[in-house]
């Protein structure tokens, strides 16, 4: 797992054909614990504020969801949730 601190890297990861997972972590500030959400990298919710993702909260990337979930359970307990939009699917659902 890797913390993302570079906006260009984040935007490169948040593309429709991207693989992996991104966790939005508001935990350090404790201001919005309900916003601690784990997304698939292709998820449109990551770009909801506009055409690009942003670094308004800490973000972590992992190519595989299972180690990231294990870290979340150990470090954040129940203070996170999977995204309701992408449902952590590895690729976008087919529109065909």
Gaussian input, Z-matrix of N, CA and C with variables (Angstrom, degrees):
# hf/3-21g

backbone

0 1
 N
 C     1     B1
 C     2     B2     1     A1
 N     3     B3     2     A2     1     D1
 C     4     B4     3     A3     2     D2
 C     5     B5     4     A4     3     D3
 N     6     B6     5     A5     4     D4
 C     7     B7     6     A6     5     D5
 C     8     B8     7     A7     6     D6
 N     9     B9     8     A8     7     D7
 C    10    B10     9     A9     8     D8
 C    11    B11    10    A10     9     D9
 N    12    B12    11    A11    10    D10
 C    13    B13    12    A12    11    D11
 C    14    B14    13    A13    12    D12
 N    15    B15    14    A14    13    D13
 C    16    B16    15    A15    14    D14
 C    17    B17    16    A16    15    D15
 N    18    B18    17    A17    16    D16
 C    19    B19    18    A18    17    D17
 C    20    B20    19    A19    18    D18
 N    21    B21    20    A20    19    D19
 C    22    B22    21    A21    20    D20
 C    23    B23    22    A22    21    D21
 N    24    B24    23    A23    22    D22
 C    25    B25    24    A24    23    D23
 C    26    B26    25    A25    24    D24
 N    27    B27    26    A26    25    D25
 C    28    B28    27    A27    26    D26
 C    29    B29    28    A28    27    D27
 N    30    B30    29    A29    28    D28
 C    31    B31    30    A30    29    D29
 C    32    B32    31    A31    30    D30
 N    33    B33    32    A32    31    D31
 C    34    B34    33    A33    32    D32
 C    35    B35    34    A34    33    D33
 N    36    B36    35    A35    34    D34
 C    37    B37    36    A36    35    D35
 C    38    B38    37    A37    36    D36
 N    39    B39    38    A38    37    D37
 C    40    B40    39    A39    38    D38
 C    41    B41    40    A40    39    D39
 N    42    B42    41    A41    40    D40
 C    43    B43    42    A42    41    D41
 C    44    B44    43    A43    42    D42
 N    45    B45    44    A44    43    D43
 C    46    B46    45    A45    44    D44
 C    47    B47    46    A46    45    D45
 N    48    B48    47    A47    46    D46
 C    49    B49    48    A48    47    D47
 C    50    B50    49    A49    48    D48
 N    51    B51    50    A50    49    D49
 C    52    B52    51    A51    50    D50
 C    53    B53    52    A52    51    D51
 N    54    B54    53    A53    52    D52
 C    55    B55    54    A54    53    D53
 C    56    B56    55    A55    54    D54
 N    57    B57    56    A56    55    D55
 C    58    B58    57    A57    56    D56
 C    59    B59    58    A58    57    D57
 N    60    B60    59    A59    58    D58
 C    61    B61    60    A60    59    D59
 C    62    B62    61    A61    60    D60
 N    63    B63    62    A62    61    D61
 C    64    B64    63    A63    62    D62
 C    65    B65    64    A64    63    D63
 N    66    B66    65    A65    64    D64
 C    67    B67    66    A66    65    D65
 C    68    B68    67    A67    66    D66
 N    69    B69    68    A68    67    D67
 C    70    B70    69    A69    68    D68
 C    71    B71    70    A70    69    D69
 N    72    B72    71    A71    70    D70
 C    73    B73    72    A72    71    D71
 C    74    B74    73    A73    72    D72
 N    75    B75    74    A74    73    D73
 C    76    B76    75    A75    74    D74
 C    77    B77    76    A76    75    D75
 N    78    B78    77    A77    76    D76
 C    79    B79    78    A78    77    D77
 C    80    B80    79    A79    78    D78
 N    81    B81    80    A80    79    D79
 C    82    B82    81    A81    80    D80
 C    83    B83    82    A82    81    D81
 N    84    B84    83    A83    82    D82
 C    85    B85    84    A84    83    D83
 C    86    B86    85    A85    84    D84
 N    87    B87    86    A86    85    D85
 C    88    B88    87    A87    86    D86
 C    89    B89    88    A88    87    D87
 N    90    B90    89    A89    88    D88
 C    91    B91    90    A90    89    D89
 C    92    B92    91    A91    90    D90
 N    93    B93    92    A92    91    D91
 C    94    B94    93    A93    92    D92
 C    95    B95    94    A94    93    D93
 N    96    B96    95    A95    94    D94
 C    97    B97    96    A96    95    D95
 C    98    B98    97    A97    96    D96
 N    99    B99    98    A98    97    D97
 C   100   B100    99    A99    98    D98
 C   101   B101   100   A100    99    D99
 N   102   B102   101   A101   100   D100
 C   103   B103   102   A102   101   D101
 C   104   B104   103   A103   102   D102
 N   105   B105   104   A104   103   D103
 C   106   B106   105   A105   104   D104
 C   107   B107   106   A106   105   D105
 N   108   B108   107   A107   106   D106
 C   109   B109   108   A108   107   D107
 C   110   B110   109   A109   108   D108
 N   111   B111   110   A110   109   D109
 C   112   B112   111   A111   110   D110
 C   113   B113   112   A112   111   D111
 N   114   B114   113   A113   112   D112
 C   115   B115   114   A114   113   D113
 C   116   B116   115   A115   114   D114
 N   117   B117   116   A116   115   D115
 C   118   B118   117   A117   116   D116
 C   119   B119   118   A118   117   D117
 N   120   B120   119   A119   118   D118
 C   121   B121   120   A120   119   D119
 C   122   B122   121   A121   120   D120
 N   123   B123   122   A122   121   D121
 C   124   B124   123   A123   122   D122
 C   125   B125   124   A124   123   D123
 N   126   B126   125   A125   124   D124
 C   127   B127   126   A126   125   D125
 C   128   B128   127   A127   126   D126
 N   129   B129   128   A128   127   D127
 C   130   B130   129   A129   128   D128
 C   131   B131   130   A130   129   D129
 N   132   B132   131   A131   130   D130
 C   133   B133   132   A132   131   D131
 C   134   B134   133   A133   132   D132
 N   135   B135   134   A134   133   D133
 C   136   B136   135   A135   134   D134
 C   137   B137   136   A136   135   D135
 N   138   B138   137   A137   136   D136
 C   139   B139   138   A138   137   D137
 C   140   B140   139   A139   138   D138
 N   141   B141   140   A140   139   D139
 C   142   B142   141   A141   140   D140
 C   143   B143   142   A142   141   D141
 N   144   B144   143   A143   142   D142
 C   145   B145   144   A144   143   D143
 C   146   B146   145   A145   144   D144
 N   147   B147   146   A146   145   D145
 C   148   B148   147   A147   146   D146
 C   149   B149   148   A148   147   D147
 N   150   B150   149   A149   148   D148
 C   151   B151   150   A150   149   D149
 C   152   B152   151   A151   150   D150
 N   153   B153   152   A152   151   D151
 C   154   B154   153   A153   152   D152
 C   155   B155   154   A154   153   D153
 N   156   B156   155   A155   154   D154
 C   157   B157   156   A156   155   D155
 C   158   B158   157   A157   156   D156
 N   159   B159   158   A158   157   D157
 C   160   B160   159   A159   158   D158
 C   161   B161   160   A160   159   D159
 N   162   B162   161   A161   160   D160
 C   163   B163   162   A162   161   D161
 C   164   B164   163   A163   162   D162
 N   165   B165   164   A164   163   D163
 C   166   B166   165   A165   164   D164
 C   167   B167   166   A166   165   D165
 N   168   B168   167   A167   166   D166
 C   169   B169   168   A168   167   D167
 C   170   B170   169   A169   168   D168
 N   171   B171   170   A170   169   D169
 C   172   B172   171   A171   170   D170
 C   173   B173   172   A172   171   D171
 N   174   B174   173   A173   172   D172
 C   175   B175   174   A174   173   D173
 C   176   B176   175   A175   174   D174
 N   177   B177   176   A176   175   D175
 C   178   B178   177   A177   176   D176
 C   179   B179   178   A178   177   D177
 N   180   B180   179   A179   178   D178
 C   181   B181   180   A180   179   D179
 C   182   B182   181   A181   180   D180
 N   183   B183   182   A182   181   D181
 C   184   B184   183   A183   182   D182
 C   185   B185   184   A184   183   D183
 N   186   B186   185   A185   184   D184
 C   187   B187   186   A186   185   D185
 C   188   B188   187   A187   186   D186
 N   189   B189   188   A188   187   D187
 C   190   B190   189   A189   188   D188
 C   191   B191   190   A190   189   D189
 N   192   B192   191   A191   190   D190
 C   193   B193   192   A192   191   D191
 C   194   B194   193   A193   192   D192
 N   195   B195   194   A194   193   D193
 C   196   B196   195   A195   194   D194
 C   197   B197   196   A196   195   D195
 N   198   B198   197   A197   196   D196
 C   199   B199   198   A198   197   D197
 C   200   B200   199   A199   198   D198
 N   201   B201   200   A200   199   D199
 C   202   B202   201   A201   200   D200
 C   203   B203   202   A202   201   D201
 N   204   B204   203   A203   202   D202
 C   205   B205   204   A204   203   D203
 C   206   B206   205   A205   204   D204
 N   207   B207   206   A206   205   D205
 C   208   B208   207   A207   206   D206
 C   209   B209   208   A208   207   D207
 N   210   B210   209   A209   208   D208
 C   211   B211   210   A210   209   D209
 C   212   B212   211   A211   210   D210
 N   213   B213   212   A212   211   D211
 C   214   B214   213   A213   212   D212
 C   215   B215   214   A214   213   D213
 N   216   B216   215   A215   214   D214
 C   217   B217   216   A216   215   D215
 C   218   B218   217   A217   216   D216
 N   219   B219   218   A218   217   D217
 C   220   B220   219   A219   218   D218
 C   221   B221   220   A220   219   D219
 N   222   B222   221   A221   220   D220
 C   223   B223   222   A222   221   D221
 C   224   B224   223   A223   222   D222
 N   225   B225   224   A224   223   D223
 C   226   B226   225   A225   224   D224
 C   227   B227   226   A226   225   D225
 N   228   B228   227   A227   226   D226
 C   229   B229   228   A228   227   D227
 C   230   B230   229   A229   228   D228
 N   231   B231   230   A230   229   D229
 C   232   B232   231   A231   230   D230
 C   233   B233   232   A232   231   D231
 N   234   B234   233   A233   232   D232
 C   235   B235   234   A234   233   D233
 C   236   B236   235   A235   234   D234
 N   237   B237   236   A236   235   D235
 C   238   B238   237   A237   236   D236
 C   239   B239   238   A238   237   D237
 N   240   B240   239   A239   238   D238
 C   241   B241   240   A240   239   D239
 C   242   B242   241   A241   240   D240
 N   243   B243   242   A242   241   D241
 C   244   B244   243   A243   242   D242
 C   245   B245   244   A244   243   D243
 N   246   B246   245   A245   244   D244
 C   247   B247   246   A246   245   D245
 C   248   B248   247   A247   246   D246
 N   249   B249   248   A248   247   D247
 C   250   B250   249   A249   248   D248
 C   251   B251   250   A250   249   D249
 N   252   B252   251   A251   250   D250
 C   253   B253   252   A252   251   D251
 C   254   B254   253   A253   252   D252
 N   255   B255   254   A254   253   D253
 C   256   B256   255   A255   254   D254
 C   257   B257   256   A256   255   D255
 N   258   B258   257   A257   256   D256
 C   259   B259   258   A258   257   D257
 C   260   B260   259   A259   258   D258
 N   261   B261   260   A260   259   D259
 C   262   B262   261   A261   260   D260
 C   263   B263   262   A262   261   D261
 N   264   B264   263   A263   262   D262
 C   265   B265   264   A264   263   D263
 C   266   B266   265   A265   264   D264
 N   267   B267   266   A266   265   D265
 C   268   B268   267   A267   266   D266
 C   269   B269   268   A268   267   D267
 N   270   B270   269   A269   268   D268
 C   271   B271   270   A270   269   D269
 C   272   B272   271   A271   270   D270
 N   273   B273   272   A272   271   D271
 C   274   B274   273   A273   272   D272
 C   275   B275   274   A274   273   D273
 N   276   B276   275   A275   274   D274
 C   277   B277   276   A276   275   D275
 C   278   B278   277   A277   276   D276
 N   279   B279   278   A278   277   D277
 C   280   B280   279   A279   278   D278
 C   281   B281   280   A280   279   D279
 N   282   B282   281   A281   280   D280
 C   283   B283   282   A282   281   D281
 C   284   B284   283   A283   282   D282
 N   285   B285   284   A284   283   D283
 C   286   B286   285   A285   284   D284
 C   287   B287   286   A286   285   D285

   B1=1.4425
   B2=1.5188
   B3=1.3176
   B4=1.4615
   B5=1.5320
   B6=1.3199
   B7=1.4562
   B8=1.5211
   B9=1.3114
   B10=1.4656
   B11=1.5181
   B12=1.3145
   B13=1.4594
   B14=1.5267
   B15=1.3275
   B16=1.4511
   B17=1.5315
   B18=1.3279
   B19=1.4618
   B20=1.5258
   B21=1.3228
   B22=1.4675
   B23=1.5172
   B24=1.3233
   B25=1.4670
   B26=1.5183
   B27=1.3327
   B28=1.4543
   B29=1.5268
   B30=1.3235
   B31=1.4622
   B32=1.5222
   B33=1.3309
   B34=1.4639
   B35=1.5198
   B36=1.3309
   B37=1.4641
   B38=1.5289
   B39=1.3175
   B40=1.4683
   B41=1.5298
   B42=1.3010
   B43=1.4621
   B44=1.5221
   B45=1.3245
   B46=1.4714
   B47=1.5311
   B48=1.3310
   B49=1.4629
   B50=1.5292
   B51=1.3184
   B52=1.4601
   B53=1.5234
   B54=1.3179
   B55=1.4679
   B56=1.5222
   B57=1.3018
   B58=1.4537
   B59=1.5142
   B60=1.3351
   B61=1.4636
   B62=1.5121
   B63=1.3269
   B64=1.4629
   B65=1.5197
   B66=1.3205
   B67=1.4650
   B68=1.5208
   B69=1.3251
   B70=1.4703
   B71=1.5222
   B72=1.3026
   B73=1.4594
   B74=1.5205
   B75=1.3228
   B76=1.4651
   B77=1.5229
   B78=1.3390
   B79=1.4589
   B80=1.5238
   B81=1.3439
   B82=1.4748
   B83=1.5269
   B84=1.3207
   B85=1.4649
   B86=1.5239
   B87=1.3279
   B88=1.4689
   B89=1.5317
   B90=1.3300
   B91=1.4601
   B92=1.5154
   B93=1.3255
   B94=1.4618
   B95=1.5297
   B96=1.3303
   B97=1.4605
   B98=1.5294
   B99=1.3086
   B100=1.4644
   B101=1.5119
   B102=1.3353
   B103=1.4573
   B104=1.5287
   B105=1.3113
   B106=1.4686
   B107=1.5234
   B108=1.3397
   B109=1.4596
   B110=1.5246
   B111=1.3262
   B112=1.4551
   B113=1.5230
   B114=1.3413
   B115=1.4629
   B116=1.5263
   B117=1.3238
   B118=1.4631
   B119=1.5209
   B120=1.3211
   B121=1.4659
   B122=1.5223
   B123=1.3172
   B124=1.4658
   B125=1.5233
   B126=1.3068
   B127=1.4697
   B128=1.5342
   B129=1.3003
   B130=1.4537
   B131=1.5171
   B132=1.3220
   B133=1.4569
   B134=1.5242
   B135=1.3253
   B136=1.4630
   B137=1.5241
   B138=1.3214
   B139=1.4643
   B140=1.5277
   B141=1.3073
   B142=1.4561
   B143=1.5298
   B144=1.3275
   B145=1.4633
   B146=1.5213
   B147=1.2890
   B148=1.4545
   B149=1.5039
   B150=1.2870
   B151=1.4535
   B152=1.5103
   B153=1.3244
   B154=1.4514
   B155=1.5220
   B156=1.2940
   B157=1.4568
   B158=1.5243
   B159=1.3203
   B160=1.4664
   B161=1.5150
   B162=1.3167
   B163=1.4595
   B164=1.5261
   B165=1.3324
   B166=1.4583
   B167=1.5340
   B168=1.3102
   B169=1.4665
   B170=1.5221
   B171=1.3357
   B172=1.4672
   B173=1.5194
   B174=1.3316
   B175=1.4583
   B176=1.5222
   B177=1.3224
   B178=1.4558
   B179=1.5163
   B180=1.3348
   B181=1.4598
   B182=1.5243
   B183=1.3183
   B184=1.4635
   B185=1.5281
   B186=1.3219
   B187=1.4586
   B188=1.5243
   B189=1.3320
   B190=1.4607
   B191=1.5293
   B192=1.3060
   B193=1.4646
   B194=1.5330
   B195=1.3250
   B196=1.4606
   B197=1.5281
   B198=1.3374
   B199=1.4701
   B200=1.5277
   B201=1.3191
   B202=1.4613
   B203=1.5271
   B204=1.3107
   B205=1.4693
   B206=1.5283
   B207=1.3167
   B208=1.4666
   B209=1.5245
   B210=1.3414
   B211=1.4599
   B212=1.5297
   B213=1.3265
   B214=1.4658
   B215=1.5237
   B216=1.3109
   B217=1.4627
   B218=1.5267
   B219=1.3277
   B220=1.4685
   B221=1.5212
   B222=1.3184
   B223=1.4667
   B224=1.5224
   B225=1.3126
   B226=1.4710
   B227=1.5259
   B228=1.3075
   B229=1.4590
   B230=1.5222
   B231=1.3301
   B232=1.4652
   B233=1.5297
   B234=1.3317
   B235=1.4685
   B236=1.5245
   B237=1.3276
   B238=1.4567
   B239=1.5245
   B240=1.3276
   B241=1.4631
   B242=1.5233
   B243=1.3358
   B244=1.4581
   B245=1.5302
   B246=1.2932
   B247=1.4570
   B248=1.5290
   B249=1.3121
   B250=1.4615
   B251=1.5155
   B252=1.3266
   B253=1.4656
   B254=1.5256
   B255=1.3283
   B256=1.4767
   B257=1.5223
   B258=1.3275
   B259=1.4617
   B260=1.5330
   B261=1.3493
   B262=1.4611
   B263=1.5235
   B264=1.3237
   B265=1.4659
   B266=1.5255
   B267=1.3324
   B268=1.4663
   B269=1.5261
   B270=1.3328
   B271=1.4693
   B272=1.5271
   B273=1.3279
   B274=1.4662
   B275=1.5232
   B276=1.3330
   B277=1.4572
   B278=1.5205
   B279=1.2950
   B280=1.4622
   B281=1.5262
   B282=1.3081
   B283=1.4712
   B284=1.5165
   B285=1.3166
   B286=1.4738
   B287=1.4958
   A1=108.37
   A2=114.91
   A3=119.70
   A4=109.85
   A5=116.39
   A6=119.59
   A7=108.45
   A8=116.28
   A9=121.67
   A10=108.03
   A11=116.29
   A12=121.41
   A13=111.86
   A14=116.86
   A15=122.06
   A16=109.27
   A17=116.33
   A18=120.84
   A19=112.17
   A20=118.07
   A21=119.97
   A22=111.04
   A23=117.29
   A24=120.49
   A25=110.77
   A26=116.58
   A27=120.30
   A28=110.62
   A29=116.66
   A30=119.58
   A31=112.31
   A32=117.35
   A33=120.32
   A34=111.09
   A35=116.96
   A36=120.97
   A37=112.54
   A38=117.31
   A39=121.94
   A40=111.30
   A41=115.75
   A42=121.58
   A43=108.51
   A44=116.83
   A45=119.35
   A46=114.80
   A47=118.04
   A48=120.14
   A49=112.68
   A50=117.45
   A51=122.28
   A52=111.11
   A53=115.60
   A54=122.34
   A55=109.02
   A56=116.37
   A57=121.32
   A58=111.03
   A59=114.98
   A60=121.57
   A61=110.19
   A62=115.41
   A63=121.49
   A64=108.85
   A65=113.98
   A66=121.06
   A67=109.23
   A68=117.23
   A69=123.86
   A70=107.14
   A71=116.95
   A72=120.75
   A73=111.85
   A74=116.06
   A75=121.63
   A76=110.96
   A77=118.15
   A78=122.17
   A79=114.92
   A80=119.22
   A81=116.58
   A82=113.26
   A83=117.50
   A84=119.66
   A85=111.99
   A86=116.91
   A87=122.70
   A88=112.83
   A89=117.89
   A90=119.62
   A91=112.42
   A92=117.75
   A93=120.81
   A94=110.86
   A95=118.70
   A96=119.04
   A97=113.20
   A98=118.47
   A99=121.19
   A100=113.48
   A101=116.00
   A102=120.57
   A103=112.04
   A104=118.06
   A105=122.03
   A106=107.85
   A107=115.52
   A108=120.95
   A109=110.56
   A110=115.00
   A111=122.60
   A112=108.65
   A113=115.88
   A114=122.87
   A115=110.97
   A116=116.30
   A117=121.27
   A118=106.45
   A119=118.23
   A120=119.95
   A121=113.05
   A122=118.73
   A123=121.37
   A124=112.89
   A125=118.75
   A126=123.07
   A127=112.31
   A128=116.39
   A129=122.24
   A130=113.64
   A131=118.24
   A132=120.71
   A133=111.79
   A134=117.39
   A135=120.70
   A136=111.70
   A137=116.90
   A138=121.76
   A139=111.16
   A140=116.88
   A141=122.07
   A142=113.94
   A143=118.14
   A144=121.07
   A145=112.44
   A146=118.53
   A147=121.90
   A148=109.60
   A149=116.12
   A150=120.06
   A151=112.97
   A152=117.96
   A153=120.89
   A154=110.29
   A155=114.56
   A156=120.14
   A157=108.55
   A158=116.40
   A159=118.94
   A160=110.41
   A161=115.43
   A162=122.00
   A163=111.33
   A164=117.24
   A165=120.50
   A166=111.85
   A167=116.97
   A168=121.88
   A169=107.34
   A170=115.80
   A171=118.86
   A172=108.43
   A173=115.84
   A174=120.51
   A175=108.41
   A176=114.63
   A177=122.01
   A178=108.85
   A179=115.70
   A180=121.53
   A181=109.77
   A182=115.39
   A183=121.41
   A184=107.79
   A185=117.24
   A186=119.29
   A187=112.66
   A188=117.00
   A189=121.90
   A190=109.33
   A191=116.63
   A192=120.66
   A193=113.62
   A194=118.84
   A195=119.88
   A196=114.19
   A197=119.69
   A198=117.75
   A199=112.29
   A200=116.82
   A201=120.29
   A202=110.76
   A203=117.50
   A204=120.73
   A205=110.44
   A206=117.43
   A207=119.81
   A208=110.68
   A209=117.55
   A210=121.41
   A211=109.85
   A212=116.72
   A213=120.40
   A214=111.26
   A215=117.49
   A216=120.35
   A217=111.07
   A218=116.54
   A219=120.28
   A220=112.44
   A221=117.76
   A222=122.18
   A223=114.70
   A224=117.81
   A225=121.02
   A226=113.08
   A227=117.95
   A228=120.36
   A229=110.77
   A230=115.59
   A231=120.88
   A232=112.33
   A233=117.75
   A234=120.91
   A235=112.37
   A236=117.49
   A237=123.23
   A238=107.29
   A239=115.14
   A240=119.44
   A241=109.41
   A242=116.20
   A243=119.18
   A244=109.34
   A245=116.46
   A246=121.51
   A247=109.99
   A248=116.04
   A249=120.80
   A250=113.26
   A251=117.26
   A252=120.40
   A253=111.79
   A254=117.54
   A255=120.00
   A256=112.14
   A257=117.75
   A258=124.10
   A259=112.71
   A260=115.90
   A261=123.93
   A262=113.49
   A263=117.08
   A264=119.94
   A265=108.52
   A266=118.20
   A267=119.43
   A268=113.90
   A269=116.90
   A270=121.03
   A271=107.98
   A272=116.97
   A273=118.69
   A274=110.94
   A275=117.40
   A276=119.52
   A277=110.07
   A278=116.19
   A279=120.68
   A280=109.52
   A281=115.81
   A282=120.13
   A283=111.03
   A284=116.89
   A285=121.22
   A286=111.25
   D1=143.92
   D2=-175.43
   D3=-136.06
   D4=133.77
   D5=174.20
   D6=-76.49
   D7=135.53
   D8=179.88
   D9=-97.58
   D10=120.01
   D11=-179.76
   D12=-119.87
   D13=-3.14
   D14=-177.70
   D15=-111.73
   D16=121.60
   D17=-176.88
   D18=-61.71
   D19=-39.15
   D20=179.31
   D21=-63.07
   D22=-41.50
   D23=177.75
   D24=-62.78
   D25=-42.47
   D26=178.47
   D27=-60.09
   D28=-47.32
   D29=-179.92
   D30=-65.17
   D31=-33.17
   D32=175.59
   D33=-65.74
   D34=-35.65
   D35=178.85
   D36=-74.00
   D37=-30.97
   D38=-174.30
   D39=-91.35
   D40=63.55
   D41=178.82
   D42=-120.59
   D43=154.56
   D44=-178.27
   D45=-57.73
   D46=-27.93
   D47=-178.87
   D48=-99.64
   D49=10.16
   D50=-177.20
   D51=-77.56
   D52=152.90
   D53=177.92
   D54=-118.47
   D55=140.44
   D56=177.20
   D57=127.63
   D58=-167.76
   D59=-173.38
   D60=-140.54
   D61=144.70
   D62=178.48
   D63=-127.97
   D64=132.91
   D65=178.60
   D66=-109.18
   D67=122.72
   D68=173.03
   D69=-85.33
   D70=119.60
   D71=-173.69
   D72=-118.25
   D73=102.16
   D74=174.41
   D75=-92.45
   D76=1.93
   D77=-174.95
   D78=-56.85
   D79=-40.66
   D80=-178.15
   D81=-56.64
   D82=-35.07
   D83=-178.73
   D84=-89.40
   D85=-19.58
   D86=-176.94
   D87=57.42
   D88=17.57
   D89=-178.28
   D90=-83.31
   D91=-30.77
   D92=-176.79
   D93=-140.22
   D94=65.11
   D95=-176.09
   D96=-61.62
   D97=-23.82
   D98=177.31
   D99=-71.37
   D100=-10.49
   D101=179.70
   D102=-95.86
   D103=4.85
   D104=177.55
   D105=-77.02
   D106=93.50
   D107=-169.74
   D108=-124.34
   D109=137.54
   D110=175.67
   D111=-98.42
   D112=125.44
   D113=-176.36
   D114=-121.59
   D115=155.05
   D116=162.30
   D117=-73.76
   D118=148.15
   D119=-175.18
   D120=-62.20
   D121=-26.31
   D122=-179.43
   D123=-80.30
   D124=-6.56
   D125=-172.71
   D126=-62.58
   D127=128.41
   D128=178.72
   D129=-65.59
   D130=-19.71
   D131=178.98
   D132=-64.62
   D133=-25.05
   D134=178.26
   D135=-69.84
   D136=-22.26
   D137=-178.97
   D138=-111.90
   D139=20.47
   D140=-172.53
   D141=-60.83
   D142=-32.48
   D143=-177.22
   D144=-75.12
   D145=-8.41
   D146=-177.65
   D147=168.83
   D148=-156.95
   D149=-177.44
   D150=-81.24
   D151=-13.04
   D152=-179.22
   D153=-126.04
   D154=153.37
   D155=173.86
   D156=-72.63
   D157=166.64
   D158=178.78
   D159=-137.14
   D160=168.04
   D161=-178.80
   D162=-108.52
   D163=37.77
   D164=-179.76
   D165=-70.56
   D166=-16.62
   D167=172.61
   D168=-131.49
   D169=162.54
   D170=175.21
   D171=-63.00
   D172=141.83
   D173=179.69
   D174=-130.51
   D175=141.13
   D176=178.65
   D177=-127.03
   D178=141.48
   D179=-179.64
   D180=-119.00
   D181=143.53
   D182=171.56
   D183=-146.00
   D184=140.01
   D185=179.04
   D186=-73.53
   D187=-21.30
   D188=-178.47
   D189=-124.60
   D190=136.62
   D191=-174.04
   D192=-73.08
   D193=-32.22
   D194=-172.14
   D195=-65.84
   D196=-46.01
   D197=176.01
   D198=-62.60
   D199=-34.20
   D200=178.94
   D201=-66.63
   D202=-42.27
   D203=177.43
   D204=-64.43
   D205=-40.50
   D206=178.31
   D207=-62.32
   D208=-40.47
   D209=176.90
   D210=-63.67
   D211=-44.86
   D212=-179.73
   D213=-60.56
   D214=-44.69
   D215=179.82
   D216=-62.45
   D217=-39.60
   D218=-179.31
   D219=-74.11
   D220=-40.26
   D221=-172.95
   D222=-96.34
   D223=-29.89
   D224=-175.22
   D225=-117.09
   D226=-8.59
   D227=179.47
   D228=59.48
   D229=-124.96
   D230=-178.61
   D231=-95.81
   D232=11.27
   D233=-175.42
   D234=-91.61
   D235=45.03
   D236=175.54
   D237=-158.76
   D238=167.40
   D239=177.95
   D240=-151.68
   D241=154.65
   D242=173.20
   D243=-76.12
   D244=150.74
   D245=179.75
   D246=-64.67
   D247=134.25
   D248=177.45
   D249=-77.58
   D250=-17.75
   D251=-178.78
   D252=-84.08
   D253=-51.98
   D254=-176.64
   D255=-89.31
   D256=-18.93
   D257=179.35
   D258=53.43
   D259=25.48
   D260=178.31
   D261=61.15
   D262=22.35
   D263=174.87
   D264=-63.99
   D265=140.59
   D266=-177.31
   D267=-69.33
   D268=-24.90
   D269=177.02
   D270=-137.81
   D271=156.87
   D272=178.02
   D273=-61.00
   D274=146.96
   D275=176.38
   D276=-62.50
   D277=146.64
   D278=179.41
   D279=-69.86
   D280=141.78
   D281=177.85
   D282=-99.43
   D283=7.55
   D284=-179.34
   D285=-81.42

